Amino acid sequence: MHQVSPPAETPPKLACDCHFHIFGPYDRYPLSPGRSYSPPEASVPQYLALARTVGIERVVVVQPSIYGTDNACTLDAVAAFGRERAVAVAVIDDGFDAAARRKLLADNPARLYGFS
């Protein structure tokens, strides 16, 4: 990760990054074979260091297309950030019937917003 400098002005209290992705580690969260790109890993610890530097307190972790509808990396990242700090945007498809959506929401350690 590149060195990040603190901003010239302090962000407001509870500043929120409303769209970013966590990638990897790829040995734990394998990439979807149908993906259109292969980004470098971008871990929770790397993002936390960035957030501390720039003053971000709340986050919205968005499911990246490289994982298709396997939301495990995104949901684990939200759990690592903490329920009071993070929410997720998940990706679902027609294979997620009402029961699967309820299970996804019930098993999720944070709030979850799903789109098909």
Beta strands, then each sheet from edge to edge (+ up, - down):
strand 1: 16-20
strand 2: 58-62
strand 3: 86-91
strand 4: 112-115
sheet 1: 1+ 2+ 3+ 4+
end
